[in-house]
Amino acid sequence: MKVKKLLLVLFCSLAIQNLTTAQTDSIIKAKVLDDGSQDAEKFYNSGIANFAAKNFSGALNDFNQAIALKPDFERAYYNRGATKFEMKDYNGAISDFDKALTINQTADSYFSRGQAKYALGNKDGATADYSKTLEIKVDYAQAYYYRGGIKFENADYKGAIEDFTKAITIKPDYAYAYNDRGSAKRQMDDLKGAISDYNKALVANSELAFTHNNLASAKRKQGDFKGAISDYTEAINQKKDYYVAYNNRGSAKLDNGDYQGAVDDFSKAIQIKADYSYAFNNRAYAKYKLKDYKGSIEDCTKAIQLNASYGYAYLNRGIAKEMLRDNAGACADWKKAAELGVESARNYNGDCK
């Protein structure tokens, strides 16, 4: 990678959504139980109220009491699992979802167990549970969405697009699914399709800052730098501390020849996130274009201090050093960059002794 190629951090939304939302429709008040266990029902309903109020420790105690009084209380196990998920006790949540499933195999319990497995990094287990969810309930949009997310993470972009499309077919205003399908299309260089999906996501929810960022990145890849700058600006307007969008807008400004504007944006990204090594490296290049070679070297050095294996920062620092006639320093940096796997550094290092 030559100095003119910038290493960017592009945000793609594929994070797990809060399980509270997923569970809201499923957490319902218990009906009168067949065995007349009114006390169990009272504790259960109290647990529901505490969960809704985000008093998770209180909810946990209530569900414990309900289960103690009625050991086969499926919904109490399920909702206790949801409570443990909120408390980040993912193994405990899985145990409760397992118990609920032994009593009654529901789509909700499989889906929620999949969420807990995903939170523990068990993608295969999560995928299996999402698929089982869909066997029971074919129109479970979230199961398609999260299964598609795992396929995206595994670089199965075609499979991800298929699942996101199914989620959208079931839920036509599913903004997250439009966003992530757009990102999968972008990975397959279908920029027109990606831009279309990002725009559809914003129609469904205009306040998704990361979608504005993603739309801008697709436009930048198309060569529409002014359009990209405009959308990065909208992302920043939506989220004032969006350091990734500042970094990316700075890169678009570089592409558009606005080097000082780029320095300003990279500086803002660094102000928000002081250990953002990519922004230091990118600002180094902008300073290089402004012939501030000393400042470029300083920024590359900072990037290296933050990330000792940052090969491109060594490459760029070497280029700036060469401009200041520090040939020995330049050669040392290019050698280090090559050792770190930057193939283009060998082109610069060829004239070094």
PyMOL commands that set and color helices and strands:
alter all, ss='L'
color gray80, all
select helices_A, chain A and resi 19-24+38-52+56-69+74-86+90-103+107-119+123-136+141-153+157-170+175-187+191-204+209-222+225-238+243-255+259-272+277-289+293-306+311-323+327-339+345-349
alter helices_A, ss='H'
color red, helices_A
deselect
rebuild
show_as cartoon
